[in-house]
Amino acid sequence: MKWSIDPQHTVELFKLAGSAEAVQRRLVYPDSREIVRNVFARHTSVEGYSSQREAISSEIDKLITARLAPRGILVNGVNLRNVRPSEGLQKAIDQKIAQDQSTAQAEAAVRTAKAEAEKRRIEAESTAAANAAIANSLTDKILLSQCIEAFKAAAEKNPVYASPCGANGTPVIVDGTKR
């Protein structure tokens, strides 16, 4: 934290504390530590040491400035660069962040799986509808015509070809030699 003494309060502060170091030790540090502890107590450790750090820093700056200004101490800036959690708390924070990331990945995988399942369901419904339309539109005459056409094509390679395409399974003989 950067601070200075308001020139109007210099004499009063030096009478109270004796030196700039004493002002820092007796007024600046205790008040600053108290405010930092109180602000961090209102936030989760993940917020305090990662996601909300800038907002917390700004809040601390305002509170320290408001507390020290009436005493003649001007706050020129508060920086939370050197505020570090304990080793145990850092491990807990890291675990929480990793857990949140894992949860987000799992939720994304579930959404992807649901989307894939929905896609497969729609494809199956479309195929079933197409098959139903084809089944409803096929008649014996259409099937016989398609069968004859298929065997005409086969008869071009083999001169005479017999196939059970007729009504009630009677064979149809296609002679490819006669055009």
VMD Tcl script that builds the backbone (N, CA, C; Angstrom):
set m [mol new atoms 537]
animate dup $m
set s [atomselect $m all]
$s set {name element resname resid chain x y z} {
  {N N MET 1 A 0.846 -1.163 0.000}
  {CA C MET 1 A 0.000 0.000 0.000}
  {C C MET 1 A 0.899 1.236 0.000}
  {N N LYS 2 A 0.508 2.201 -0.810}
  {CA C LYS 2 A 1.240 3.465 -0.854}
  {C C LYS 2 A 0.417 4.514 -0.114}
  {N N TRP 3 A 1.105 5.243 0.757}
  {CA C TRP 3 A 0.400 6.262 1.541}
  {C C TRP 3 A 1.343 7.418 1.825}
  {N N SER 4 A 0.720 8.523 2.236}
  {CA C SER 4 A 1.508 9.696 2.640}
  {C C SER 4 A 0.729 10.439 3.721}
  {N N ILE 5 A 1.406 11.370 4.368}
  {CA C ILE 5 A 0.774 12.153 5.436}
  {C C ILE 5 A 0.299 13.472 4.845}
  {N N ASP 6 A -0.960 13.815 5.133}
  {CA C ASP 6 A -1.524 15.096 4.711}
  {C C ASP 6 A -0.758 16.201 5.447}
  {N N PRO 7 A -0.201 17.158 4.729}
  {CA C PRO 7 A 0.601 18.213 5.378}
  {C C PRO 7 A -0.129 18.925 6.520}
  {N N GLN 8 A -1.445 19.034 6.450}
  {CA C GLN 8 A -2.201 19.715 7.501}
  {C C GLN 8 A -2.216 18.914 8.807}
  {N N HIS 9 A -1.977 17.627 8.732}
  {CA C HIS 9 A -2.030 16.763 9.916}
  {C C HIS 9 A -0.651 16.272 10.359}
  {N N THR 10 A 0.394 16.744 9.744}
  {CA C THR 10 A 1.745 16.259 10.039}
  {C C THR 10 A 2.105 16.425 11.512}
  {N N VAL 11 A 1.907 17.605 12.033}
  {CA C VAL 11 A 2.296 17.872 13.427}
  {C C VAL 11 A 1.500 16.982 14.367}
  {N N GLU 12 A 0.213 16.887 14.139}
  {CA C GLU 12 A -0.659 16.079 15.005}
  {C C GLU 12 A -0.238 14.610 14.992}
  {N N LEU 13 A 0.045 14.053 13.803}
  {CA C LEU 13 A 0.446 12.650 13.693}
  {C C LEU 13 A 1.813 12.400 14.332}
  {N N PHE 14 A 2.750 13.339 14.159}
  {CA C PHE 14 A 4.070 13.144 14.751}
  {C C PHE 14 A 4.020 13.265 16.276}
  {N N LYS 15 A 3.109 14.091 16.792}
  {CA C LYS 15 A 2.931 14.155 18.256}
  {C C LYS 15 A 2.364 12.836 18.768}
  {N N LEU 16 A 1.440 12.258 18.005}
  {CA C LEU 16 A 0.805 11.001 18.414}
  {C C LEU 16 A 1.772 9.822 18.304}
  {N N ALA 17 A 2.475 9.716 17.192}
  {CA C ALA 17 A 3.285 8.528 16.945}
  {C C ALA 17 A 4.783 8.772 17.066}
  {N N GLY 18 A 5.261 9.921 16.698}
  {CA C GLY 18 A 6.679 10.212 16.826}
  {C C GLY 18 A 7.452 10.186 15.524}
  {N N SER 19 A 7.068 9.307 14.569}
  {CA C SER 19 A 7.780 9.236 13.295}
  {C C SER 19 A 6.858 8.635 12.243}
  {N N ALA 20 A 7.305 8.721 10.980}
  {CA C ALA 20 A 6.508 8.145 9.894}
  {C C ALA 20 A 6.411 6.630 10.045}
  {N N GLU 21 A 7.525 5.990 10.483}
  {CA C GLU 21 A 7.509 4.544 10.690}
  {C C GLU 21 A 6.519 4.160 11.789}
  {N N ALA 22 A 6.452 4.963 12.817}
  {CA C ALA 22 A 5.520 4.698 13.916}
  {C C ALA 22 A 4.082 4.896 13.459}
  {N N VAL 23 A 3.824 5.896 12.620}
  {CA C VAL 23 A 2.476 6.103 12.061}
  {C C VAL 23 A 2.082 4.865 11.274}
  {N N GLN 24 A 3.023 4.382 10.486}
  {CA C GLN 24 A 2.761 3.187 9.685}
  {C C GLN 24 A 2.486 1.989 10.590}
  {N N ARG 25 A 3.312 1.789 11.591}
  {CA C ARG 25 A 3.200 0.647 12.496}
  {C C ARG 25 A 1.957 0.734 13.378}
  {N N ARG 26 A 1.593 1.927 13.877}
  {CA C ARG 26 A 0.487 2.067 14.837}
  {C C ARG 26 A -0.861 2.336 14.185}
  {N N LEU 27 A -0.887 2.960 12.997}
  {CA C LEU 27 A -2.158 3.337 12.377}
  {C C LEU 27 A -2.400 2.651 11.025}
  {N N VAL 28 A -1.446 2.781 10.142}
  {CA C VAL 28 A -1.665 2.288 8.779}
  {C C VAL 28 A -1.779 0.771 8.745}
  {N N TYR 29 A -0.795 0.063 9.256}
  {CA C TYR 29 A -0.813 -1.398 9.201}
  {C C TYR 29 A -1.999 -2.020 9.945}
  {N N PRO 30 A -2.264 -1.660 11.189}
  {CA C PRO 30 A -3.387 -2.309 11.894}
  {C C PRO 30 A -4.731 -2.078 11.213}
  {N N ASP 31 A -4.997 -0.836 10.810}
  {CA C ASP 31 A -6.275 -0.550 10.148}
  {C C ASP 31 A -6.368 -1.271 8.809}
  {N N SER 32 A -5.279 -1.278 8.070}
  {CA C SER 32 A -5.264 -1.944 6.761}
  {C C SER 32 A -5.493 -3.442 6.905}
  {N N ARG 33 A -4.800 -4.055 7.844}
  {CA C ARG 33 A -4.957 -5.500 8.054}
  {C C ARG 33 A -6.393 -5.840 8.455}
  {N N GLU 34 A -6.961 -5.035 9.337}
  {CA C GLU 34 A -8.334 -5.279 9.775}
  {C C GLU 34 A -9.298 -5.214 8.595}
  {N N ILE 35 A -9.149 -4.189 7.778}
  {CA C ILE 35 A -10.045 -4.029 6.621}
  {C C ILE 35 A -9.854 -5.184 5.634}
  {N N VAL 36 A -8.606 -5.564 5.378}
  {CA C VAL 36 A -8.346 -6.675 4.453}
  {C C VAL 36 A -8.993 -7.954 4.976}
  {N N ARG 37 A -8.815 -8.237 6.271}
  {CA C ARG 37 A -9.429 -9.441 6.858}
  {C C ARG 37 A -10.946 -9.400 6.737}
  {N N ASN 38 A -11.549 -8.256 7.070}
  {CA C ASN 38 A -13.013 -8.136 7.017}
  {C C ASN 38 A -13.555 -8.302 5.606}
  {N N VAL 39 A -12.879 -7.708 4.637}
  {CA C VAL 39 A -13.347 -7.823 3.254}
  {C C VAL 39 A -13.189 -9.259 2.765}
  {N N PHE 40 A -12.035 -9.856 3.025}
  {CA C PHE 40 A -11.836 -11.242 2.586}
  {C C PHE 40 A -12.800 -12.196 3.287}
  {N N ALA 41 A -13.224 -11.876 4.497}
  {CA C ALA 41 A -14.161 -12.738 5.225}
  {C C ALA 41 A -15.536 -12.767 4.557}
  {N N ARG 42 A -15.874 -11.720 3.818}
  {CA C ARG 42 A -17.180 -11.663 3.143}
  {C C ARG 42 A -17.183 -12.388 1.796}
  {N N HIS 43 A -16.050 -12.864 1.381}
  {CA C HIS 43 A -15.943 -13.532 0.079}
  {C C HIS 43 A -15.415 -14.948 0.263}
  {N N THR 44 A -15.708 -15.780 -0.726}
  {CA C THR 44 A -15.142 -17.127 -0.690}
  {C C THR 44 A -13.659 -17.031 -1.031}
  {N N SER 45 A -12.938 -18.066 -0.676}
  {CA C SER 45 A -11.497 -18.048 -0.948}
  {C C SER 45 A -11.217 -18.039 -2.445}
  {N N VAL 46 A -12.043 -18.706 -3.236}
  {CA C VAL 46 A -11.847 -18.702 -4.693}
  {C C VAL 46 A -12.030 -17.290 -5.235}
  {N N GLU 47 A -13.050 -16.587 -4.750}
  {CA C GLU 47 A -13.259 -15.199 -5.185}
  {C C GLU 47 A -12.082 -14.324 -4.774}
  {N N GLY 48 A -11.658 -14.484 -3.539}
  {CA C GLY 48 A -10.613 -13.625 -2.995}
  {C C GLY 48 A -9.266 -13.805 -3.650}
  {N N TYR 49 A -8.989 -15.000 -4.087}
  {CA C TYR 49 A -7.660 -15.247 -4.635}
  {C C TYR 49 A -7.672 -15.501 -6.135}
  {N N SER 50 A -8.840 -15.352 -6.770}
  {CA C SER 50 A -8.835 -15.534 -8.222}
  {C C SER 50 A -9.900 -14.693 -8.904}
  {N N SER 51 A -11.166 -15.127 -8.902}
  {CA C SER 51 A -12.174 -14.547 -9.784}
  {C C SER 51 A -12.587 -13.112 -9.449}
  {N N GLN 52 A -12.631 -12.725 -8.184}
  {CA C GLN 52 A -13.101 -11.390 -7.794}
  {C C GLN 52 A -11.982 -10.508 -7.241}
  {N N ARG 53 A -10.759 -10.848 -7.515}
  {CA C ARG 53 A -9.611 -10.165 -6.917}
  {C C ARG 53 A -9.626 -8.660 -7.175}
  {N N GLU 54 A -9.915 -8.241 -8.404}
  {CA C GLU 54 A -9.908 -6.812 -8.736}
  {C C GLU 54 A -11.010 -6.060 -7.982}
  {N N ALA 55 A -12.192 -6.631 -7.924}
  {CA C ALA 55 A -13.300 -5.987 -7.217}
  {C C ALA 55 A -12.984 -5.871 -5.721}
  {N N ILE 56 A -12.399 -6.913 -5.164}
  {CA C ILE 56 A -12.035 -6.906 -3.749}
  {C C ILE 56 A -10.952 -5.858 -3.496}
  {N N SER 57 A -9.985 -5.778 -4.381}
  {CA C SER 57 A -8.914 -4.782 -4.252}
  {C C SER 57 A -9.491 -3.373 -4.258}
  {N N SER 58 A -10.426 -3.131 -5.144}
  {CA C SER 58 A -11.065 -1.809 -5.222}
  {C C SER 58 A -11.846 -1.500 -3.940}
  {N N GLU 59 A -12.555 -2.498 -3.428}
  {CA C GLU 59 A -13.321 -2.315 -2.191}
  {C C GLU 59 A -12.385 -2.009 -1.017}
  {N N ILE 60 A -11.290 -2.734 -0.936}
  {CA C ILE 60 A -10.318 -2.512 0.138}
  {C C ILE 60 A -9.731 -1.113 0.037}
  {N N ASP 61 A -9.378 -0.700 -1.156}
  {CA C ASP 61 A -8.825 0.649 -1.389}
  {C C ASP 61 A -9.783 1.719 -0.874}
  {N N LYS 62 A -11.052 1.605 -1.202}
  {CA C LYS 62 A -12.049 2.595 -0.769}
  {C C LYS 62 A -12.191 2.620 0.756}
  {N N LEU 63 A -12.260 1.420 1.349}
  {CA C LEU 63 A -12.445 1.350 2.806}
  {C C LEU 63 A -11.234 1.885 3.569}
  {N N ILE 64 A -10.033 1.543 3.112}
  {CA C ILE 64 A -8.822 2.034 3.788}
  {C C ILE 64 A -8.721 3.545 3.634}
  {N N THR 65 A -9.000 4.043 2.446}
  {CA C THR 65 A -8.963 5.497 2.213}
  {C C THR 65 A -9.950 6.197 3.136}
  {N N ALA 66 A -11.164 5.660 3.234}
  {CA C ALA 66 A -12.185 6.275 4.096}
  {C C ALA 66 A -11.780 6.229 5.573}
  {N N ARG 67 A -11.108 5.159 6.002}
  {CA C ARG 67 A -10.722 5.018 7.400}
  {C C ARG 67 A -9.553 5.932 7.761}
  {N N LEU 68 A -8.565 6.042 6.871}
  {CA C LEU 68 A -7.343 6.775 7.208}
  {C C LEU 68 A -7.391 8.271 6.873}
  {N N ALA 69 A -8.231 8.670 5.945}
  {CA C ALA 69 A -8.288 10.084 5.536}
  {C C ALA 69 A -8.611 11.028 6.687}
  {N N PRO 70 A -9.574 10.722 7.561}
  {CA C PRO 70 A -9.857 11.638 8.671}
  {C C PRO 70 A -8.682 11.808 9.635}
  {N N ARG 71 A -7.760 10.883 9.660}
  {CA C ARG 71 A -6.596 10.959 10.537}
  {C C ARG 71 A -5.433 11.703 9.881}
  {N N GLY 72 A -5.628 12.091 8.614}
  {CA C GLY 72 A -4.576 12.816 7.917}
  {C C GLY 72 A -3.623 11.926 7.153}
  {N N ILE 73 A -4.033 10.711 6.885}
  {CA C ILE 73 A -3.194 9.787 6.117}
  {C C ILE 73 A -3.851 9.626 4.744}
  {N N LEU 74 A -3.108 9.969 3.709}
  {CA C LEU 74 A -3.612 9.897 2.345}
  {C C LEU 74 A -3.178 8.573 1.714}
  {N N VAL 75 A -4.139 7.816 1.218}
  {CA C VAL 75 A -3.844 6.535 0.575}
  {C C VAL 75 A -3.705 6.784 -0.919}
  {N N ASN 76 A -2.547 6.435 -1.445}
  {CA C ASN 76 A -2.265 6.659 -2.866}
  {C C ASN 76 A -2.486 5.409 -3.708}
  {N N GLY 77 A -2.709 4.305 -3.090}
  {CA C GLY 77 A -2.969 3.072 -3.838}
  {C C GLY 77 A -2.830 1.842 -2.974}
  {N N VAL 78 A -3.700 0.880 -3.238}
  {CA C VAL 78 A -3.656 -0.400 -2.543}
  {C C VAL 78 A -3.471 -1.472 -3.608}
  {N N ASN 79 A -2.492 -2.305 -3.404}
  {CA C ASN 79 A -2.204 -3.351 -4.366}
  {C C ASN 79 A -2.184 -4.688 -3.635}
  {N N LEU 80 A -2.938 -5.636 -4.134}
  {CA C LEU 80 A -3.020 -6.946 -3.476}
  {C C LEU 80 A -2.079 -7.981 -4.092}
  {N N ARG 81 A -1.006 -7.542 -4.710}
  {CA C ARG 81 A -0.081 -8.482 -5.346}
  {C C ARG 81 A 0.524 -9.464 -4.364}
  {N N ASN 82 A 0.864 -9.052 -3.210}
  {CA C ASN 82 A 1.585 -9.915 -2.276}
  {C C ASN 82 A 0.674 -10.645 -1.296}
  {N N VAL 83 A -0.614 -10.575 -1.483}
  {CA C VAL 83 A -1.530 -11.295 -0.612}
  {C C VAL 83 A -1.640 -12.713 -1.158}
  {N N ARG 84 A -1.200 -13.660 -0.363}
  {CA C ARG 84 A -1.210 -15.057 -0.785}
  {C C ARG 84 A -1.904 -15.898 0.278}
  {N N PRO 85 A -2.654 -16.887 -0.167}
  {CA C PRO 85 A -3.277 -17.777 0.811}
  {C C PRO 85 A -2.240 -18.745 1.375}
  {N N SER 86 A -2.594 -19.362 2.470}
  {CA C SER 86 A -1.718 -20.380 3.041}
  {C C SER 86 A -1.634 -21.556 2.066}
  {N N GLU 87 A -0.666 -22.425 2.297}
  {CA C GLU 87 A -0.479 -23.566 1.399}
  {C C GLU 87 A -1.727 -24.450 1.357}
  {N N GLY 88 A -2.289 -24.699 2.528}
  {CA C GLY 88 A -3.497 -25.533 2.599}
  {C C GLY 88 A -4.674 -24.883 1.888}
  {N N LEU 89 A -4.833 -23.583 2.102}
  {CA C LEU 89 A -5.926 -22.870 1.445}
  {C C LEU 89 A -5.703 -22.831 -0.061}
  {N N GLN 90 A -4.471 -22.653 -0.501}
  {CA C GLN 90 A -4.177 -22.642 -1.934}
  {C C GLN 90 A -4.525 -23.980 -2.566}
  {N N LYS 91 A -4.219 -25.085 -1.856}
  {CA C LYS 91 A -4.575 -26.415 -2.359}
  {C C LYS 91 A -6.091 -26.534 -2.492}
  {N N ALA 92 A -6.808 -26.054 -1.469}
  {CA C ALA 92 A -8.269 -26.113 -1.499}
  {C C ALA 92 A -8.824 -25.279 -2.658}
  {N N ILE 93 A -8.244 -24.108 -2.874}
  {CA C ILE 93 A -8.685 -23.252 -3.981}
  {C C ILE 93 A -8.437 -23.950 -5.309}
  {N N ASP 94 A -7.247 -24.513 -5.466}
  {CA C ASP 94 A -6.917 -25.213 -6.707}
  {C C ASP 94 A -7.851 -26.392 -6.942}
  {N N GLN 95 A -8.159 -27.126 -5.879}
  {CA C GLN 95 A -9.085 -28.253 -6.001}
  {C C GLN 95 A -10.475 -27.785 -6.408}
  {N N LYS 96 A -10.923 -26.694 -5.814}
  {CA C LYS 96 A -12.246 -26.151 -6.133}
  {C C LYS 96 A -12.299 -25.716 -7.596}
  {N N ILE 97 A -11.263 -25.038 -8.055}
  {CA C ILE 97 A -11.226 -24.597 -9.448}
  {C C ILE 97 A -11.214 -25.807 -10.377}
  {N N ALA 98 A -10.400 -26.816 -10.051}
  {CA C ALA 98 A -10.336 -28.031 -10.871}
  {C C ALA 98 A -11.688 -28.751 -10.876}
  {N N GLN 99 A -12.333 -28.790 -9.717}
  {CA C GLN 99 A -13.641 -29.438 -9.615}
  {C C GLN 99 A -14.670 -28.687 -10.461}
  {N N ASP 100 A -14.652 -27.361 -10.406}
  {CA C ASP 100 A -15.575 -26.567 -11.224}
  {C C ASP 100 A -15.343 -26.810 -12.706}
  {N N GLN 101 A -14.067 -26.904 -13.101}
  {CA C GLN 101 A -13.758 -27.166 -14.503}
  {C C GLN 101 A -14.226 -28.561 -14.907}
  {N N SER 102 A -14.037 -29.535 -14.028}
  {CA C SER 102 A -14.492 -30.907 -14.300}
  {C C SER 102 A -16.005 -30.955 -14.446}
  {N N THR 103 A -16.676 -30.256 -13.555}
  {CA C THR 103 A -18.136 -30.215 -13.613}
  {C C THR 103 A -18.598 -29.585 -14.913}
  {N N ALA 104 A -17.964 -28.494 -15.317}
  {CA C ALA 104 A -18.333 -27.834 -16.573}
  {C C ALA 104 A -18.092 -28.763 -17.761}
  {N N GLN 105 A -16.982 -29.509 -17.744}
  {CA C GLN 105 A -16.704 -30.448 -18.836}
  {C C GLN 105 A -17.735 -31.568 -18.859}
  {N N ALA 106 A -18.097 -32.064 -17.685}
  {CA C ALA 106 A -19.098 -33.133 -17.614}
  {C C ALA 106 A -20.455 -32.636 -18.115}
  {N N GLU 107 A -20.825 -31.423 -17.744}
  {CA C GLU 107 A -22.091 -30.856 -18.214}
  {C C GLU 107 A -22.071 -30.680 -19.729}
  {N N ALA 108 A -20.937 -30.262 -20.277}
  {CA C ALA 108 A -20.817 -30.116 -21.727}
  {C C ALA 108 A -20.933 -31.480 -22.406}
  {N N ALA 109 A -20.340 -32.517 -21.815}
  {CA C ALA 109 A -20.434 -33.861 -22.377}
  {C C ALA 109 A -21.880 -34.361 -22.362}
  {N N VAL 110 A -22.598 -34.067 -21.291}
  {CA C VAL 110 A -24.006 -34.467 -21.200}
  {C C VAL 110 A -24.821 -33.757 -22.278}
  {N N ARG 111 A -24.574 -32.446 -22.457}
  {CA C ARG 111 A -25.299 -31.703 -23.496}
  {C C ARG 111 A -24.999 -32.274 -24.878}
  {N N THR 112 A -23.733 -32.626 -25.122}
  {CA C THR 112 A -23.355 -33.201 -26.412}
  {C C THR 112 A -24.039 -34.548 -26.624}
  {N N ALA 113 A -24.046 -35.380 -25.584}
  {CA C ALA 113 A -24.685 -36.693 -25.685}
  {C C ALA 113 A -26.182 -36.556 -25.948}
  {N N LYS 114 A -26.828 -35.624 -25.276}
  {CA C LYS 114 A -28.263 -35.400 -25.498}
  {C C LYS 114 A -28.520 -34.929 -26.927}
  {N N ALA 115 A -27.674 -34.038 -27.421}
  {CA C ALA 115 A -27.836 -33.547 -28.787}
  {C C ALA 115 A -27.643 -34.677 -29.792}
  {N N GLU 116 A -26.649 -35.539 -29.560}
  {CA C GLU 116 A -26.420 -36.687 -30.450}
  {C C GLU 116 A -27.610 -37.641 -30.411}
  {N N ALA 117 A -28.130 -37.909 -29.222}
  {CA C ALA 117 A -29.284 -38.801 -29.096}
  {C C ALA 117 A -30.494 -38.219 -29.818}
  {N N GLU 118 A -30.703 -36.926 -29.689}
  {CA C GLU 118 A -31.815 -36.261 -30.372}
  {C C GLU 118 A -31.630 -36.336 -31.889}
  {N N LYS 119 A -30.405 -36.163 -32.348}
  {CA C LYS 119 A -30.106 -36.247 -33.780}
  {C C LYS 119 A -30.423 -37.651 -34.298}
  {N N ARG 120 A -29.978 -38.678 -33.556}
  {CA C ARG 120 A -30.253 -40.058 -33.964}
  {C C ARG 120 A -31.750 -40.359 -33.963}
  {N N ARG 121 A -32.460 -39.822 -32.969}
  {CA C ARG 121 A -33.916 -40.049 -32.906}
  {C C ARG 121 A -34.596 -39.428 -34.122}
  {N N ILE 122 A -34.194 -38.206 -34.482}
  {CA C ILE 122 A -34.794 -37.522 -35.635}
  {C C ILE 122 A -34.477 -38.277 -36.923}
  {N N GLU 123 A -33.221 -38.743 -37.060}
  {CA C GLU 123 A -32.848 -39.508 -38.250}
  {C C GLU 123 A -33.674 -40.794 -38.349}
  {N N ALA 124 A -33.861 -41.493 -37.225}
  {CA C ALA 124 A -34.641 -42.734 -37.217}
  {C C ALA 124 A -36.096 -42.464 -37.583}
  {N N GLU 125 A -36.658 -41.383 -37.063}
  {CA C GLU 125 A -38.041 -41.029 -37.385}
  {C C GLU 125 A -38.172 -40.693 -38.868}
  {N N SER 126 A -37.180 -39.979 -39.416}
  {CA C SER 126 A -37.204 -39.628 -40.843}
  {C C SER 126 A -37.122 -40.872 -41.706}
  {N N THR 127 A -36.236 -41.799 -41.345}
  {CA C THR 127 A -36.103 -43.042 -42.110}
  {C C THR 127 A -37.391 -43.853 -42.025}
  {N N ALA 128 A -37.976 -43.935 -40.841}
  {CA C ALA 128 A -39.226 -44.679 -40.673}
  {C C ALA 128 A -40.347 -44.048 -41.495}
  {N N ALA 129 A -40.423 -42.722 -41.519}
  {CA C ALA 129 A -41.453 -42.044 -42.300}
  {C C ALA 129 A -41.251 -42.284 -43.800}
  {N N ALA 130 A -39.991 -42.241 -44.249}
  {CA C ALA 130 A -39.705 -42.500 -45.660}
  {C C ALA 130 A -40.066 -43.932 -46.026}
  {N N ASN 131 A -39.699 -44.879 -45.173}
  {CA C ASN 131 A -40.043 -46.281 -45.441}
  {C C ASN 131 A -41.555 -46.491 -45.464}
  {N N ALA 132 A -42.272 -45.845 -44.567}
  {CA C ALA 132 A -43.735 -45.965 -44.545}
  {C C ALA 132 A -44.334 -45.386 -45.826}
  {N N ALA 133 A -43.808 -44.246 -46.287}
  {CA C ALA 133 A -44.316 -43.633 -47.518}
  {C C ALA 133 A -44.069 -44.549 -48.711}
  {N N ILE 134 A -42.886 -45.146 -48.764}
  {CA C ILE 134 A -42.577 -46.061 -49.866}
  {C C ILE 134 A -43.472 -47.291 -49.786}
  {N N ALA 135 A -43.626 -47.860 -48.600}
  {CA C ALA 135 A -44.459 -49.058 -48.431}
  {C C ALA 135 A -45.907 -48.784 -48.814}
  {N N ASN 136 A -46.407 -47.604 -48.479}
  {CA C ASN 136 A -47.803 -47.277 -48.803}
  {C C ASN 136 A -47.999 -47.004 -50.290}
  {N N SER 137 A -46.942 -46.569 -50.975}
  {CA C SER 137 A -47.106 -46.211 -52.386}
  {C C SER 137 A -46.821 -47.382 -53.324}
  {N N LEU 138 A -46.221 -48.459 -52.853}
  {CA C LEU 138 A -45.909 -49.603 -53.720}
  {C C LEU 138 A -47.151 -50.465 -53.932}
  {N N THR 139 A -47.387 -50.777 -55.181}
  {CA C THR 139 A -48.480 -51.711 -55.512}
  {C C THR 139 A -47.852 -52.898 -56.218}
  {N N ASP 140 A -48.653 -53.936 -56.406}
  {CA C ASP 140 A -48.145 -55.132 -57.093}
  {C C ASP 140 A -47.716 -54.801 -58.517}
  {N N LYS 141 A -48.461 -53.925 -59.196}
  {CA C LYS 141 A -48.118 -53.573 -60.579}
  {C C LYS 141 A -46.779 -52.825 -60.636}
  {N N ILE 142 A -46.560 -51.921 -59.690}
  {CA C ILE 142 A -45.301 -51.165 -59.673}
  {C C ILE 142 A -44.142 -52.101 -59.379}
  {N N LEU 143 A -44.348 -53.005 -58.413}
  {CA C LEU 143 A -43.292 -53.954 -58.078}
  {C C LEU 143 A -42.983 -54.879 -59.245}
  {N N LEU 144 A -44.032 -55.355 -59.949}
  {CA C LEU 144 A -43.830 -56.224 -61.105}
  {C C LEU 144 A -43.087 -55.473 -62.201}
  {N N SER 145 A -43.457 -54.216 -62.435}
  {CA C SER 145 A -42.792 -53.409 -63.462}
  {C C SER 145 A -41.312 -53.217 -63.123}
  {N N GLN 146 A -41.019 -52.907 -61.861}
  {CA C GLN 146 A -39.624 -52.721 -61.467}
  {C C GLN 146 A -38.850 -54.030 -61.563}
  {N N CYS 147 A -39.476 -55.117 -61.228}
  {CA C CYS 147 A -38.828 -56.427 -61.310}
  {C C CYS 147 A -38.504 -56.757 -62.766}
  {N N ILE 148 A -39.453 -56.516 -63.650}
  {CA C ILE 148 A -39.230 -56.802 -65.079}
  {C C ILE 148 A -38.099 -55.935 -65.619}
  {N N GLU 149 A -38.091 -54.664 -65.257}
  {CA C GLU 149 A -37.030 -53.767 -65.724}
  {C C GLU 149 A -35.667 -54.241 -65.225}
  {N N ALA 150 A -35.605 -54.675 -63.979}
  {CA C ALA 150 A -34.340 -55.162 -63.423}
  {C C ALA 150 A -33.864 -56.401 -64.154}
  {N N PHE 151 A -34.782 -57.286 -64.495}
  {CA C PHE 151 A -34.370 -58.511 -65.176}
  {C C PHE 151 A -34.101 -58.287 -66.654}
  {N N LYS 152 A -34.673 -57.269 -67.240}
  {CA C LYS 152 A -34.305 -56.910 -68.610}
  {C C LYS 152 A -32.838 -56.477 -68.643}
  {N N ALA 153 A -32.467 -55.711 -67.650}
  {CA C ALA 153 A -31.070 -55.281 -67.565}
  {C C ALA 153 A -30.161 -56.485 -67.353}
  {N N ALA 154 A -30.592 -57.448 -66.534}
  {CA C ALA 154 A -29.786 -58.648 -66.307}
  {C C ALA 154 A -29.748 -59.527 -67.541}
  {N N ALA 155 A -30.840 -59.531 -68.325}
  {CA C ALA 155 A -30.910 -60.369 -69.516}
  {C C ALA 155 A -29.997 -59.871 -70.618}
  {N N GLU 156 A -29.611 -58.617 -70.563}
  {CA C GLU 156 A -28.682 -58.105 -71.569}
  {C C GLU 156 A -27.336 -58.807 -71.446}
  {N N LYS 157 A -26.998 -59.246 -70.267}
  {CA C LYS 157 A -25.739 -59.952 -70.049}
  {C C LYS 157 A -25.927 -61.457 -70.273}
  {N N ASN 158 A -27.059 -61.970 -69.869}
  {CA C ASN 158 A -27.397 -63.383 -70.064}
  {C C ASN 158 A -28.618 -63.425 -70.976}
  {N N PRO 159 A -28.547 -64.097 -72.074}
  {CA C PRO 159 A -29.636 -64.031 -73.048}
  {C C PRO 159 A -31.004 -64.430 -72.508}
  {N N VAL 160 A -31.093 -65.453 -71.728}
  {CA C VAL 160 A -32.406 -65.859 -71.214}
  {C C VAL 160 A -32.276 -65.939 -69.701}
  {N N TYR 161 A -33.250 -65.344 -69.035}
  {CA C TYR 161 A -33.182 -65.260 -67.587}
  {C C TYR 161 A -34.574 -65.461 -67.033}
  {N N ALA 162 A -34.738 -66.299 -66.017}
  {CA C ALA 162 A -36.037 -66.543 -65.405}
  {C C ALA 162 A -36.030 -65.955 -64.014}
  {N N SER 163 A -37.152 -65.352 -63.646}
  {CA C SER 163 A -37.248 -64.731 -62.338}
  {C C SER 163 A -38.636 -64.905 -61.773}
  {N N PRO 164 A -38.762 -65.102 -60.455}
  {CA C PRO 164 A -40.090 -65.252 -59.843}
  {C C PRO 164 A -40.732 -63.904 -59.579}
  {N N CYS 165 A -40.958 -63.114 -60.599}
  {CA C CYS 165 A -41.544 -61.782 -60.429}
  {C C CYS 165 A -43.030 -61.753 -60.695}
  {N N GLY 166 A -43.577 -62.758 -61.283}
  {CA C GLY 166 A -44.976 -62.715 -61.681}
  {C C GLY 166 A -45.911 -62.742 -60.491}
  {N N ALA 167 A -47.187 -62.618 -60.789}
  {CA C ALA 167 A -48.196 -62.658 -59.745}
  {C C ALA 167 A -48.145 -64.017 -59.072}
  {N N ASN 168 A -48.238 -64.050 -57.816}
  {CA C ASN 168 A -48.182 -65.272 -56.996}
  {C C ASN 168 A -46.880 -66.033 -57.181}
  {N N GLY 169 A -45.824 -65.344 -57.531}
  {CA C GLY 169 A -44.508 -65.963 -57.616}
  {C C GLY 169 A -44.278 -66.738 -58.908}
  {N N THR 170 A -45.174 -66.595 -59.917}
  {CA C THR 170 A -44.947 -67.286 -61.198}
  {C C THR 170 A -43.737 -66.674 -61.877}
  {N N PRO 171 A -42.916 -67.492 -62.488}
  {CA C PRO 171 A -41.705 -66.963 -63.089}
  {C C PRO 171 A -41.975 -66.138 -64.323}
  {N N VAL 172 A -41.181 -65.155 -64.493}
  {CA C VAL 172 A -41.209 -64.320 -65.693}
  {C C VAL 172 A -39.932 -64.644 -66.436}
  {N N ILE 173 A -40.046 -64.983 -67.675}
  {CA C ILE 173 A -38.863 -65.316 -68.450}
  {C C ILE 173 A -38.562 -64.131 -69.360}
  {N N VAL 174 A -37.353 -63.637 -69.246}
  {CA C VAL 174 A -36.930 -62.498 -70.049}
  {C C VAL 174 A -35.917 -63.024 -71.046}
  {N N ASP 175 A -36.232 -62.804 -72.298}
  {CA C ASP 175 A -35.316 -63.242 -73.350}
  {C C ASP 175 A -34.603 -62.015 -73.881}
  {N N GLY 176 A -33.333 -61.919 -73.559}
  {CA C GLY 176 A -32.557 -60.744 -73.953}
  {C C GLY 176 A -32.171 -60.754 -75.406}
  {N N THR 177 A -32.423 -61.859 -76.144}
  {CA C THR 177 A -32.034 -61.930 -77.549}
  {C C THR 177 A -33.059 -61.245 -78.423}
  {N N LYS 178 A -34.250 -61.105 -77.951}
  {CA C LYS 178 A -35.312 -60.448 -78.723}
  {C C LYS 178 A -35.455 -59.021 -78.230}
  {N N ARG 179 A -35.413 -58.124 -79.125}
  {CA C ARG 179 A -35.479 -56.731 -78.724}
  {C C ARG 179 A -36.796 -56.158 -79.112}
}
mol reanalyze $m
mol bondsrecalc $m
mol representation Tube
mol addrep $m
